[in-house]
């Protein structure tokens, strides 16, 4: 079994992937913003290592990634997924933060 870091674990797809990983016996850490609504994974939270920060915070202070030492990363988080957000300049930060996550992982 592997140590896997999941971003976006409270989302529709991320919550299902997280449950599947736990069911397969993997050790899972999830990256969650401090104000994330955890209703999709509330019943499995006790089985997870929860990193309470957003992607920007994790990239600025990668110690949490280093301490968990993931063997794999499933990056399912994205800021601004609605139609109104598609062409916003803030979308570039998603790319930058994704590359930072890759570098630290």
Secondary structure, DSSP 8 states (H G I E B T S, - for coil): --EEEEESTTSHHHHHHHHHHHHTT-EEEEEE-TT---TTTGGGGGGSEEEES-HHHHHHSTHHHHHHT-SEEEE---S--SGGGTT-TTHHHHHHHHHHHHHH-
